[in-house]
Amino acid sequence: MLKHPALLRLPSLAPQIGRISTPSSFGLRRISAAKFTTTTMAVENYTFGPYKIDSKEVFYSTQLSYAAVNLRPLLPGHVLVCPRREVKRFVDLTAEETSDLWITAQKVGRQLESYHKASSLTFAIQDGPQAGQTVPHVHIHIIPRKAGDFEKNDEIYDAIDDSEKEMKQKLELDKERKDRSLEEMAHEADEYRKLFV
């Protein structure tokens, strides 16, 4: 499994007589009798524990972190910020990853609070199984908040915990899930991406 974005190289081909240019999904191959070159192109890969995250779901990224829309948001704007490197526990992040993760969370939170006309933000981490973490990859929940969105303010934490447990149970039982479609999530990510241009 790739832990960081990587460059993919096209397979090398034996030089052929004449010049041929063939497009590829990874770049452009140019072959000639005198010279052989391969062009590389960066491919973004994101993982969330054992799961692959489609790049269409990611709306902000740095070299060390990324922000993605949530499969099952509790409220509008509920997103996740994760380190690119798969790290199970918060204490296992490097100092640079910790700093970048929180700076990313701050930037994302600021933009989403404004976008959703919220008045506050909830930042939450469930660090380890007994804390309610179901995906073994550090992640910060960012949730724009408005007055009255939960009857009692701290109910948000119970909702996060219930949502995580529900996701784990559905994944383990392989039941049909009522998740948002990739199209819905991609549309939301496109809207959020515009906030960082």
C-alpha positions in Angstrom: 0.0 0.0 0.0 1.3 3.4 -0.9 1.8 5.6 2.2 2.7 8.8 0.4 1.9 10.2 -3.1 4.3 8.5 -5.5 5.4 8.9 -9.1 4.5 6.1 -11.3 6.8 5.2 -14.1 5.8 3.6 -17.4 7.5 0.3 -18.1 10.6 0.6 -20.2 10.3 -0.5 -23.8 13.1 -1.7 -26.1 14.1 1.1 -28.5 12.3 0.8 -31.8 13.2 2.2 -35.2 11.4 5.4 -36.1 9.6 7.8 -33.7 6.4 6.8 -31.9 4.4 8.9 -29.4 1.7 7.1 -27.5 -0.5 8.7 -24.9 -0.9 6.7 -21.7 -3.0 7.2 -18.6 0.2 7.9 -16.7 2.0 10.2 -19.1 3.5 10.2 -22.6 5.9 7.7 -24.0 8.3 8.8 -26.7 10.4 6.1 -28.4 13.1 6.7 -31.0 16.1 4.7 -32.3 18.5 7.4 -31.1 17.0 8.1 -27.8 14.5 6.6 -25.3 12.6 8.7 -22.7 9.8 8.1 -20.3 7.7 10.9 -18.8 6.4 10.6 -15.3 3.3 12.2 -13.8 2.3 12.5 -10.2 -0.7 10.4 -9.1 -2.4 11.3 -5.8 -3.2 8.4 -3.6 -5.1 8.7 -0.3 -5.8 6.1 2.3 -7.8 6.1 5.4 -6.6 3.1 7.4 -7.3 0.1 5.1 -9.6 2.1 2.8 -8.7 3.9 -0.4 -10.1 7.5 -0.6 -11.0 8.6 -4.1 -9.2 11.9 -4.9 -12.5 13.4 -5.8 -13.4 13.3 -2.1 -10.3 15.3 -1.1 -10.7 19.0 -1.2 -7.5 20.3 0.5 -4.1 18.7 0.9 -0.5 19.5 2.0 2.6 17.3 1.8 1.6 15.7 5.2 -2.2 16.0 5.5 -5.4 16.0 3.6 -9.0 17.0 4.2 -11.9 14.9 2.8 -15.6 15.1 2.9 -17.3 12.6 5.2 -19.2 9.5 4.0 -21.9 10.1 6.7 -21.8 13.7 7.9 -23.5 14.5 11.2 -24.1 18.1 10.2 -23.5 20.0 7.0 -19.7 20.6 6.6 -18.7 17.6 8.8 -15.3 16.7 7.3 -12.2 14.7 8.3 -8.6 15.9 8.3 -6.0 13.0 8.2 -2.3 12.6 8.0 -1.2 11.2 4.6 0.9 8.6 6.4 -1.2 5.9 7.9 -0.7 6.4 11.6 -3.0 4.6 14.1 -2.5 6.7 17.2 -2.0 10.4 17.7 1.1 9.9 19.9 2.8 8.2 16.9 2.7 11.3 14.7 5.9 13.1 14.1 6.2 16.7 15.4 5.9 17.9 11.7 2.8 15.8 11.1 1.1 17.0 14.3 1.8 20.6 13.4 0.7 20.2 9.8 -2.5 18.3 10.9 -3.6 21.1 13.2 -2.7 23.9 10.9 -4.7 22.1 8.2 -7.6 21.6 10.6 -7.5 25.3 11.5 -7.5 26.5 7.8 -10.3 24.0 6.9 -12.4 24.9 9.9 -12.1 28.6 9.3 -13.3 28.3 5.7 -16.1 25.8 6.4 -17.4 27.9 9.4 -17.8 30.9 7.1 -19.1 28.8 4.1 -21.9 27.2 6.3 -22.6 30.5 8.1 -21.9 28.7 11.4 -20.9 30.4 14.7 -18.6 27.7 16.1 -16.6 24.6 15.3 -16.2 21.2 17.0 -12.8 19.6 16.5 -12.8 16.0 17.8 -10.3 13.1 17.8 -11.1 9.5 19.0 -7.6 8.2 19.7 -7.8 4.4 20.0 -10.6 1.8 20.1 -11.7 2.5 23.7 -12.1 6.2 22.7 -14.5 5.2 19.9 -12.0 5.1 17.0 -13.1 2.6 14.4 -10.7 3.3 11.5 -7.1 2.8 12.6 -5.9 6.1 11.1 -5.6 9.3 13.1 -8.3 11.8 12.0 -9.8 15.0 13.2 -13.5 15.5 12.8 -14.3 19.1 12.0 -18.0 20.0 12.4 -19.3 23.6 11.8 -21.9 24.3 14.5 -24.9 26.5 14.8 -27.2 27.3 17.7 -29.7 24.5 18.3 -28.1 22.0 16.0 -28.2 19.6 19.0 -30.6 19.9 21.9 -27.7 19.6 24.4 -24.3 20.8 23.0 -22.3 17.8 24.2 -24.6 15.4 22.4 -22.4 15.9 19.4 -19.8 13.6 21.0 -22.4 10.9 21.5 -23.4 11.3 17.8 -19.8 11.0 16.7 -19.3 7.9 18.8 -22.6 6.3 17.5 -21.7 7.2 13.9 -18.3 5.5 14.3 -19.8 2.4 15.9 -22.5 2.2 13.2 -19.9 2.4 10.5 -17.8 -0.3 12.0 -20.8 -2.6 12.5 -22.0 -2.1 9.0 -18.5 -2.7 7.6 -18.1 -5.8 9.6 -21.5 -7.2 8.8 -21.1 -6.2 5.1 -24.7 -5.0 5.1 -26.0 -2.6 2.5 -24.9 0.8 3.6 -26.8 4.1 3.2 -23.8 6.1 2.4 -23.6 9.2 0.2 -22.7 8.4 -3.3 -19.2 9.3 -4.7 -21.0 11.8 -7.0 -22.6 13.6 -4.0 -19.3 13.6 -2.1 -17.3 14.8 -5.2 -19.8 17.6 -5.7 -19.4 18.7 -2.1 -15.6 18.5 -2.3 -15.6 20.6 -5.5 -17.5 23.3 -3.6 -15.1 23.2 -0.7 -12.0 23.2 -3.1 -13.1 26.6 -4.4 -12.6 28.0 -0.8 -8.8 27.4 -1.0 -8.0 28.8 -4.5 
